[in-house]
């Protein structure tokens, strides 16, 4: 069996059973991040019946706090799927995750296709492709026996902790505040547990979106109108306990809430 598919099948089986993923066998573990993304694409094909179609992407490691936390000094991406996107106020089942966490994010919805033939992309270019922003809770899942030893290629292969999102009300790009000055606050059970600003996300969330567009273009892939992109966490990941109520407040973009019961 092709090693890419073999690795994808092991990860898919672990995700379906919610079993913590141990280190992949050395003979099939992705050797670098390029191979990790190849496994990720194979994994997406295997998971479609379970998670629904790909509706966007998450970008991880875009802020200093997350780069320090994960010890990965550059962005990485994973898929966002239809069944993992939830409306504001969602009540989610804590047991549906291995070890669930949340992050405070600025999400975007695209107004137009971003084609690989149009690369290279800049922050100014991709801004014109944005239809709206959302205050967002990214849901992440520590699906690993020990993520600290999994290595970036395997984390990439498994969608870099991605487990969905909760979106607040959209704000038109033309009505949005200066994202550099947006402060995001993570609140758990009414207590602030982290804060950051739009400037923490690669200097500006549009820089993160441009990185993703260029990253996909290098593989001959693009972004599509209507897709959602989570641009990266303004705060360090907050790991949850059963019964936790989560609120993310982003100045000028509103707030978004969810509970995990």
Beta strands, then each sheet from edge to edge (+ up, - down):
strand 1: 54-60
strand 2: 76-81
strand 3: 85-87
strand 4: 90-92
strand 5: 100-110
strand 6: 130-141
strand 7: 162-172
strand 8: 183-188
strand 9: 191-197
strand 10: 228-233
strand 11: 238-239
strand 12: 244-250
strand 13: 254-260
sheet 1: 2+ 1- 10- 5+ 6- 7+ 3+
sheet 2: 2+ 1- 10- 5+ 11-
sheet 3: 4+ 13+ 12- 8+ 9-
end
